[in-house]
Structure formats: structure tokens, C-alpha cells
Amino acid sequence: MIKKYLFAISLFVSGMVSAQQDIGYTMYRFNNTIFNPACAGSRDALSAVAIYRWQWINIPGAPRTGSFSIHSPLKNDHIGLGLTFTNDRLGVTHTNKIEGNFAYRIPLGKKKNVKLCFGINVGATNYRSTLSGVQTGNPDPNFSQNVSLWIPNIGAGVYAYSDKFFVGVSVPHILSNSLSTKNKVWETGVADAHQYLQLYATAGYVFSLGKKVKFAPSILMKYAPKHAPIDFDFNANFIFIDRIWLGASYRLSDSYGFMAAFNVLPQLRVGYAYDLTVSPLSKFTTGSHEIMLGYDFEFKNKSIVNPRYVRYF
């Protein structure tokens, strides 16, 4: 039991100090608002998406993450608003984050079917560790009490999209906040842990391969300057009759996976992804699971979502 808890804590500390801190989703393309506030309102409807990820099955204390986002354009179509909530559990540490998103949208082109969006987000993250539940064998004052702290942050992003493509750049949290407390639980050596700035860049396109088949590749780049190397997620999906999604993904030097999604209705979609790690953790885990549920609501007086039209982003 001691080894299990200490393993979980070591994962948390090493992740916060030297690796990519933000949660990685295989089905990120179905909810870009998680890391880019400029995407608020981009589905041109009141849109809600929930994603749950159970990472590294069989490893005690491994991450389990749930996120929920809701966003919509206003009556003034130039403005989009959104709200995102994320809960992450890793060992004895629980993280809750809530963010409000604002986007200003500019139609481009003769048909105004391309929109350029600028966004900002404001939010706060709560880090809570039940350290008193850790079994250390010998008494350790660093684990004698629980820890909880709130950290505010801001972010910004740019996003452009149409019914055929999307491209965006964002910094979800700009402030570099310290996570150390008076009992120094989150300090490693001489360097205390921080919530570091991370840069995201993403792009995707839909190619028509015929009347009933489309090919939709996408890419996501993540980078924490001076603290972690550039990380890439590659995604490729085939879309059949605008209802069935089948695809594969690869996260550079980390994992590969398979995913499927189904548009039960033009407004309702469900999805599942399964990842297999290629890192040394592959000796201890059978993979990771991820499920997604999304729905686009129609307004009573303004049918923003056409029942015969399926959005790909």
C-alpha cells in the first residue's frame, strides 16, 4: 500500500515539475474549448460536451479525468460565451478547475462562411491532497495534514474555422503560479512546482472522398517553454454517411489509439477511444479508456442547427 501511494505521488510531482501538465484527450477535436477560449460559440449553437478519461488502467492512483463544457453564440453573433469545468484525480490529489470563456467572432469571405475568433478565459484551479491518508510507515510531518489551495489564472486564444477546416493557437493559462505551500509538499529539491505557461496549436481539415465518405485528419501541438519538449497528437478519422466516425491517433513517444463516434442524431453524438501506451508504463497498464457525449441545442425562435447539417468540428 505504501508503494502504491508513493508511486502515485511521484507521478504527480514529476508531472507538475517537468512534464506537460494539462490533461491530454484523444477526442480533443470534439471539444476544443477545453484549451482554446476562442472556440466559444464555434458550433453556432448552444453546445454541451462531456468527456471522461480513465488513464493507465491497473496502475493504482492513475489519473481519472472528467470535463464538461457548454458554450454558445449570443443573439449578437459576434460574441460567444462558454463555461468549462474539469475534475482530475491523481493518487491522493484532486484538482478542480472552472473557467469562463469569451470569444469575439468576425465573419470573413464573400459568403461569410469563415469565422476568425479571438478569445480570453478567466478561471481558478483548486489543488487538494489528502496527505493524511498516505501510509508512510514511519511518521512524517510532511504528511501529517491535508493540503488545499486555490490558484487563479487567465488565458487567451485565436481560432479560425469553417465547415471544412479549423486552425487555432492558444495559451490556456498565462500566469506561472507556484504550487508550493508552507509544508513544502510540492517542492522537489531546490525547485518548487509551478503551474507553467503552455502553448497549444491545432489544425484540422475535412476532405471529401465521395458522396458518403470523408477523411478528417487533425493535429494538436503542446509546448511548455523551458519545461517540457514539444508534444504532438496526430488524429485521423474517416466519416461515413455523416454519421459514423472511425479513426486512429498517435501521441508522440507516448501512445497510440483507436476511436469511434456516432451521430445518433444530427445534434447528438457519442464516442469512445482506447489508447495503448508505448512508454515504459506499458509493462504495468492495459491502456486508457475515454468516452464522449455531446449535444447541440436548437433555439426556439432561431434554428441555428439545421437538422440536415452535421458539424465536423
DRENSEDREN-309841 format. One record per residue: residue in three letters; x, y negated, z negated of N, C-alpha, C in turn. Coordinates in steps of 0.02 Angstrom, whole numbers, plus 50000, padded with zeros to 5 digits. Each point is the difference from the previous one (the first is absolute). Layout:
DRENSEDREN-309841
ALAXYZXYZXYZ;...
end
This chain:
DRENSEDREN-309841
MET500415006150000499594993950000500434993750000;ILE500545000249961500454994149996500284998550070;LYS500245005350033500304999050065499504997350050;LYS499375002349995499494997750046499894992549994;TYR499934997749938499884992949989500604995850020;LEU500605002349981500594996150016500104999750076;PHE499835005450035500044999950073499544994950030;ALA499394999649973499514995150025500254993049988;ILE500274998749940500254993349984500594998250044;SER500445004950011500594998550042499794998350071;LEU499475003250025499744998350066499764992850001;PHE499644998049947499744993249997500564994949998;VAL500495001049956500544995249993500404999450064;SER500195005750029500404999650061499614996850057;GLY499355001250003499594997050052499944992649991;MET499914997649938499924992949988500654996250011;VAL500575003349986500634996450003500304999950069;SER499995005650035500415000450061499655002350063;ALA499365001549997499675002750060499404995950019;GLN499675002350054499384996650021499495000749944;GLN499744994449976499565000149942499275001050019;ASP499784997150056499305000250017499795007050023;ILE499375001449990499735006650016499975000950076;GLY500185005950023499975001550071499415004450016;TYR499594997950048499425003950021500115002650071;THR499815006250012500045002850068499484996850045;MET499404998749972499454997150039499954992449991;TYR500584996749998500024992849989499624996250054;ARG499995002550062499694996250054499254999049990;PHE499695004049956499294999249986499874994749947;ASN500534997349969499914994949949500634995749993;ASN500134996050051500604995749999499974994549947;THR499414998649972499954994749950500385001749937;ILE500185006449990500385002049941500664996249996;PHE500314998750058500654996749999500024993650042;ASN499444998050031500004993750039499344996349989;PRO500014994449963499394996349986499694996950062;ALA500404999150053499734997050062499515004650035;CYS499955006449978499535004750031499294999249973;ALA499904995849950499334999149972499524997550054;GLY499465003750011499514998350051500165002850069;SER500545003950007500225002150066499555005350032;ARG499565003249962499535004750031499364996650021;ASP499984993349991499434995950022499345002549970;ALA500045002449938499425002449963500195000349926;LEU499515000949958500145001449929500245007249996;SER500655000949989500315006650005500285002249933;ALA499875006249980500255002849938500385006550016;VAL500585000849969500425005950011500285002449933;ALA499965006549988500305003049941500485005450023;ILE500605000249970500505005150015500265002949934;TYR500055006549997500295003349941500575004450023;ARG500574999349968500605003950018500275003849940;TRP500085006550008500295004349949500675002450027;GLN500544997149974500665001150029500395005449962;TRP500395003850037500465005049972499645004949955;ILE499565003950028499635005149964500495004649963;ASN499825002149939500385004749958500554996749960;ILE500144993650012500514996649960499654996349943;PRO500145001849937499684996749943500134992450000;GLY499494996149990500074992849996500074996650067;ALA499905003750055500074997050067499454994850012;PRO500114995450047499534994550010499315002350024;ARG499494996849972499315000650025499744992950007;THR499794998250060499834993150014499324999450033;GLY499604995349976499374998550031499954992550015;SER499744998350058499934992950018499314998950030;PHE499734994049988499364998150029500064992950025;SER499794998950062500024993350030499334998450031;ILE499794993749993499414997650034500154993050027;HIS499814998950063500164993550030499494998650055;SER499954993550018499504998050049500154993150027;PRO499814998650062500004993050023499404996449969;LEU500054993549994499434996149975499574997850059;LYS499464996449984499574997350053500414995650045;ASN500464996249970500514996550038500525005250019;ASP499995002450062500415005650021500754998749995;HIS500204993849988500714998549994500285002449933;ILE499585001749953500235001749933499815007249983;GLY500475003649972499895006849975500215000449927;LEU499625003649960500155001049929500025007449984;GLY500405001849950500045007149982500225000949928;LEU499895006049975500205001949932500275007150002;THR500575001149968500335006549999500165002149929;PHE499855006249983500175002749935500395006550009;THR500555000849963500415006050005500155002749930;ASN499925006549991500195003449938500515005350017;ASP500574999849964500545004850013500225003149934;ARG500065006649999500235003649941500645003750017;LEU500514999049959500655003350010500285001849932;GLY499975006449983500235002149935499574996849945;VAL500324996749953499644996749945499834992850017;THR500164997950061499894993050020499394999450046;HIS499564995349983499414998450040500084992850025;THR499864999050064500034993350029499334998350031;ASN499744994249982499384997450030500144993350032;LYS499804999350062500124993750036499364997650032;ILE499854993649993499424997050033500234993850036;GLU499764999150062500214994450042499404997250038;GLY499994993450007499524996650043500354997750064;ASN499695001150057500304998350065499604994550035;PHE500364995550032499704994750041500354999950067;ALA499614999850054500284999750068499664994650040;TYR500414996450039499744995150047500115002950070;ARG499455000550040500005003650063499904995350059;ILE500435000750051499984995750059499895004250062;PRO499434999350035499885003750063500474997550055;LEU500265004650040500464998350054499775003150066;GLY500214997150055499845002750066499354997350027;LYS499895000950065499394997550032499375003149971;LYS500045006549986499425003549973499994999949923;LYS500524997049972500074999549927499955006949966;ASN500255005150036499975006849972500635001849961;VAL500484995349997500605000949959499964995049942;LYS500165002349940499994995549942500684999949967;LEU500244994049985500614999049963499814997749930;CYS500255003649949499784998849931500594998549955;PHE499904995349955500504998349948499685001249933;GLY500355003649955499685001849937500454999049939;ILE499684999349943500354999849936499625004449950;ASN500355002549951499685003849947500264997849932;VAL499565000249951500184998449931499745005749956;GLY500435002449956499775005649959500445001149939;ALA499865005349964500385001749940500055007649994;THR500545002349971500125007149990500115001449926;ASN499685005249976500095002149930500395006649999;TYR500584999849966500405006049990499895002449928;ARG499805006349992499865002649933500315007049993;SER500415000949948500315006549988499835002449930;THR499745006249995499855003049935500625003749977;LEU500514996349980500645002949981499965004249937;SER499524998549957499935003849938499825007350013;GLY499765001450060499825006950018500585004050028;VAL500584996950009500595003450026500335004049945;GLN500125006450012500345004349951500754999950014;THR500384996849955500724999150010500425004849960;GLY499705004049956500395004549958500244996349938;ASN500504995750009500244995949945499654993250002;PRO499864997049942499684993449999500394994850040;ASP499644996350040500314994850042499594993749995;PRO500284994649972499614993849991499744997050065;ASN500335001550056499764997450064499345003050022;PHE499825005749969499375003450017499525000149941;SER500074995349955499594999949940499344996350009;GLN499954996050053499384996250011499854999550075;ASN499374998850014499794999350069500174993150028;VAL500024999550065500204993850034499464998050050;SER499844993650000499524997450049500184992850017;LEU500034998350063500134993250020499644998450065;TRP499794993650006499674997550060500504995750039;ILE500005000850066500454996250043499614997050058;PRO499984993350006499664996850056500454999950062;ASN499704999350058500404999550061499584997050056;ILE500344998050053499684997350059500325003350062;GLY499644999850055500265002850062499734996350060;ALA500265001750059499794996750062500105004750058;GLY499634998550055500075004250059499734996750062;VAL500195002750057499764997850066499775006350036;TYR499434999650036499725005950032499654997950065;ALA500125003650053499664998850064499705006650023;TYR499384999750028499685006250020499484998750054;SER499835005450034499445000250047499705007049996;ASP499595001950048499735006850000500505005050027;LYS500604997650021500505004450029500655000349959;PHE500154995049960500644999949966499964996449934;PHE500515000949959500094995949940500754999449987;VAL500204994449970500694998949980499994995249941;GLY500425001449951500004995749941500665000249962;VAL500124994649962500584999449956499754997249934;SER500245002849944499764997649935500515001149945;VAL499914996249947500375000849938499485000449945;PRO499795006049978499455000749953500114996749932;HIS500635000149976500154996449938500684996550008;ILE499974993549992500584995850013500444999249938;LEU499694999549941500384998749939500375006249977;SER500624999149978500405005549972499934999949925;ASN499505003749974499865000049929500395005449964;SER500244998449940500345004949959499495004549966;LEU500155006549996499575004849966500275002049932;SER500554996949979500295001949935499594996949944;THR500005003349943499654997649940500505000049942;LYS499764997949942500464999249943500325006649979;ASN499665005750012500315006449983500405002950058;LYS500054996450056500445001550056499895007050029;VAL499395002449999499855006550029500135000150075;TRP499884994450032500084999850073500674997250021;GLU500505000749958500674998050019500445006050013;THR500414999750050500465005450017500704997150004;GLY500445001949954500664997149999499964992549985;VAL500324996050043500014992949989499474996450042;ALA499665003850043499514996950045499295001849978;ASP499594994949985499315001549982499575000350063;ALA499465003849995499575001250058499604993950018;HIS499864999250064499624994450025499475002450050;GLN499504995850009499535000850055500284996050058;TYR500335003450046500384996550051499574998050060;LEU500234994850035499704998050063500095005650051;GLN499465001550037500045005050053499684997350063;LEU500325001350056499764997750065499685005850038;TYR499414998750029499655005050040499934997450071;ALA500065004450049499844998450070499655006150029;THR499464998850036499615005550028499734998350068;ALA499895005150041499734999050067499685006550024;GLY499504999250043499675005950028499644998150065;TYR499875005050041499674998950064499565006050017;VAL499484998950039499565005450023500055000650076;PHE500245005850023500055001450072499425004550021;SER499684998250055499465004250026500295005450046;LEU499855006349983500235005650041499435003150041;GLY499454996450003499415002450034499384997549964;LYS499435002150023499384997649970499895002549929;LYS500285005849984499865003049935500605000849954;VAL500604998150024500605000949959500414993649999;LYS500244998249940500434994249992500605002149957;PHE500554996550011500615001249961500164993749961;ALA500085000749933500094994149957500615000949956;PRO500594997950024500605000249957500054993649958;SER500355000549944500114994149958500645001049961;ILE500274994549974500625000249961499954995249942;LEU500295001849944500034995849941500714999749975;MET500274994049991500674999149974499964996749932;LYS500395002649951500044997149933500734998649983;TYR500114994349968500704998249983500014995849937;ALA500415002149952500134996249939500714997450004;PRO500104993750022500684997450012500455000849939;LYS500595002750011500535001149950499845005449950;HIS499415003050003499815005049950499815006850028;ALA499835000350063499825006550031500094999450076;PRO500195005550032500094999950073499324999350036;ILE500034998350063499404999550040499675006850007;ASP499355000249990499625006350003499484999450056;PHE499925005450038499525000050056499505005649992;ASP499374998450015499475005050006499765000050073;PHE500025005850032499765000750068499355004050000;ASN499524997750037499345003150001499775000750072;ALA499715005750018499745001050068499355003849995;ASN499474997350030499345003149997499705000650070;PHE499645005450011499585000750059499284999249977;ILE499614996050037499314998649982499555003050054;PHE499575004549980499565003550047499284997449993;ILE499714998050056499314997550006499844994749947;ASP500504996149981499934994549952499745002349932;ARG500105006449984499745002649937500515004149960;ILE500425003750035500455004749967500734997650008;TRP500354999349943500704998049999500435006049979;LEU500505001650039500485005249982500704997350013;GLY500435000649949500664997050010500535002749953;ALA500594997150005500575001949959500384993849979;SER500405000649947500384994349975500695002349978;TYR500464995349998500675001449975500264994049962;ARG500205001149939500304994749959500755001449997;LEU500404995250023500715000950011500355003049939;SER500325005850010500395003549949499615001749937;ASP499335000350007499595001449941499495005550012;SER499584999350051499475005050009499714999750070;TYR499655005350018499605000150060499315002849981;GLY499514998250040499335002149980499515000450059;PHE499415002249983499465000750049499374996749972;MET499604997250044499414996549977499425001150048;ALA499404999449972499405000550040499484995249971;ALA499614996950044499474995549978499405000950046;PHE499434998349973499395001050038499534994249989;ASN499764996950054499504994849996499315003449996;VAL499775001149939499355003249991499464995950033;LEU500054993449992499594995050034500484994750026;PRO499794995650045500454994650021500254995949941;GLN499604999549946500214996149943500335004149945;LEU499915006650001500255004349946500555004650025;ARG500575000049964500565004350019500305003449938;VAL500225006150009500335003749947500655002850029;GLY500495001149956500645002550024500385003949948;TYR500465004250023500435003949956500695000650031;ALA500524999649957500695000750022500385004549953;TYR500465003950027500425004549960500724998950020;ASP500424998549951500714998650013500445005449969;LEU500555001550035500525004549974500654996149996;THR500315000149942500614996149992500615003650030;VAL500474996150025500625002750026500594998149955;SER499864996849943500514998149952500155005949955;PRO500494999449954500155005549953499405002049957;LEU499494995849996499405001749961499615005850031;SER500165001850062499645005450034500065006649963;LYS500515000749957500095006249962499505000649943;PHE499684994449983499575000049941499264998650015;THR499844997950061499314998150015499765003350065;THR499355001150003499705002850061499734994650047;GLY500094993649981499784994750045499584994749964;SER499684995750039499594994649974499334999850037;HIS499474998249964499334999650029499774992750000;GLU499604998250050499724993250003499315000350033;ILE499524996749970499334999750028499794992750008;MET499574998750049499794993150015499254999950016;LEU499664994849977499304998950015499904992650014;GLY499704998450057499894993150019499314998850028;TYR499744994049988499334998350026499984992650018;ASP499704998550058499904993150022499264998449997;PHE499824995049960499304998149991499794994950052;GLU499385000650022499714995150045499644994749960;PHE500064993850022499624994649968499285000150026;LYS499544998249956499295000350018499824995350058;ASN500284994049998499814995050050500514999350056;LYS500555003649994500524999450052500345006750007;SER499855003550053500275006750010500724999450027;ILE500474999549953500704999450020500255006550029;VAL499785005649971500225006550025499515002650051;ASN500235001050061499585002950052499975007549989;PRO499405003049995499955007249986500345004350053;ARG500124997450060500315003950052500754998550006;TYR500264996249953500694997850005500405002449940;VAL500545003550012500425002649947500654996049996;ARG500174997649940500634996449991500565005049987;TYR500584998750030500575004549992500484997749946;PHE499914993849975500464997349950499604997549941;
end
